[in-house]
């Protein structure tokens, strides 16, 4: 995982550093200050997705500051 990738503070999706806004939720609140990384492929069958309240697959940060 490249440390220069950003996380959306709203939905926790991981986005590329050239993004000005989250392509998933539209928030412009992006940060490099995140920890933990999870890839959710089947949110309907995932306990982690349920706890994170994630409904679509993708790359997510577990903790965003």
N, C-alpha and C positions, 0 to 999 in steps of 0.2 A: 504494500500500500504506500503510495507516495504521500509524503507528509504535506505537500503543498495543495492537496485536494481540500475542498471546502465542504462544510456541512451546513445545511439549512437549519436555522434555529427553530423554525416552525414545525417542519415535518421530519427532520433528521436525515433526509436523503443526502447522500454524498454526491457532490457535483464537481465538475472540472474547474480549475482556477480561473479560466477565462470567462466563466459565467457571471453575469451581472445580477441575475435573479434565478431563483430555483425554477427549473423547467417543469417541475411536478406540481408545486402549489402556488408559484408566482411570487413568493416572498423575496424581497431584496435583502433580507437579514441573513447573510452568509458569514461563516467564521472559519478560521483555521484552528480554533481552540476547541478541539473535540477529541474524544478518546473512545476506544473500542470500535469494532467493526463487525458487522453481521451482514450476510447476504441471505435474503429471504426469497425463496423460489416459489413456495406454495403457501401463501399467507393463510388460506382457509384451513390448512392442516398444521399450522405452526403455533406452538405454545408461546414462543418468543414474540411472534407477530401479534398474537392476542394481547400479551402483556404490554407491548409497545403501541397497541391500537393501530396497527398497520394493516391496510387492506389491499395493497398492491405490492408485487414483488419488486426487488431492487436491492441496492446497497445502502446501508444505514449506519449512522453513528449511534453508539449506545449512550454516550454522554456528551452533551453539547453545552458549552459554557457561553 
